[in-house]
């Protein structure tokens, strides 16, 4: 089943191939980041000169509209929209902190967690109340 990842702001497709393409920012540094599209797989490709420090957050932006993808649910996460072949949409929330492996798929009132650090966020409210 094909899944497209979209910017929640401009709805541009962010995975034109097998990787999700985002702009990452840390301090004054900016780079393209290619993320694995499979939830729970934290492999990525980045310019080796881009500063990634364990425990430090990055700001993720849409490479099309430059919108900040920080989640409205928590500033520790970035948010994308995932669309399946049939058009069903879910929210994907993933940690902005390098080395923190936590991803959540929010589908209506159901949340599916991925990553060894996901249990650290049991009190996170994705529903706004």
N, C-alpha and C positions, 0 to 999 in steps of 0.2 A: 504494500500500500504506500503510495507516494504521499509525503507530507511536505507542504510548503510552510516556510517560516516567513511571517510578514512583520513589517514595522507597524506597531499599533497606531502610529501617527499618520503616515502617508500611505500605508498598505502596500508598499513596494515589497516584492519577493526578495528575500535576503539569502536564499539558497538556490542560486541558479544552476548549481551542479550538486555535488555531494557535501559540500561544506557550507556553513552559515557564515556570511561575510559581515563583519562589523568593524567600526572604527573604535579603537580603544585609546583612552587618554589617561596619562599619569603625569601630574605636574605639567611641565611644558612639552612633554613628549606625546606624539600621536602616531598611531600605526594601524594598518589593517590587521585584523585578527581573523583567522579561519577556524571556526569551531566545528567539532564533530556534531552532526545533526541528530545523533541518537541520544535521547535522554539517559543520563547516567554514564556516558562515555565522555571523559573530560580531556581527551586529546585535542590538541589545537596546533596551529602553525602561526608563528609570529616572527617578525624581524628579530634576529638575535640581539640587536642593539636596544630593543624596547625594554625599559626597566620593569621587570616583574619581580617583586619582593614578596616572599611568603607572608601572608596575613595582611597585605596591603590591598585596598580596593582600587579598581579602575572604573572610569566612567565609560560606558558603552554608548555609542551613537549610531544612528542609522547612516549608512554610507550614501544614501540617496538624498534624504532631507535634512540630515545632521541633527535630528531631534535626540535629546537625551532619553535613553531607554530605561532610566532608573524607575523602578516599580513604584506605583502609588501605594502599594501595600506595605513596603518596607524599603528604606534607602540602602539596605544591605543587598538588594536584589535588582536585577534587570528583568525587563518583561518583553516578551515577544508574543505574537499570535501564531498559533499553529493551525493550519487548515488541511484536513484530510481530503482524499479524492472526492468524496460525496459532498464536500462543502461544510462539514461539521467543523466548528471552530472551538479551540480551547486556548487558555492562556498558559504560557510557559514562563515560569519565574526561576531564574538561576542566580547563584551567588556572584556578586561583583568582586569578591575577595579572592585573590590568588591563593590557591591551595585549599580553599573551602569547597568541598564537593557536596553541593546541595542543589537539587533541582526539583521543582514542583510543577505538575501538570494540573491546572485548575479547570475542571469541566463541570459547569453549573455549581452544585453544592458539594461535589466530590473532589478530593485532592489526592493525587498519587505522588508519592515521594520517591526520589532517586538519590543515591550518593551516600557515602558513609557518614557525612556530617548532617544529613537531613533531620535526624532525631534531635539535634540541638535546637531546632526551631519548632518544637511542639506547640508553643504558645503563639505562633505567628498567625494572624488573622487575615486571610485573603478576601474576606467578604465585606469588609468595611463596617463592621459593628461588633 
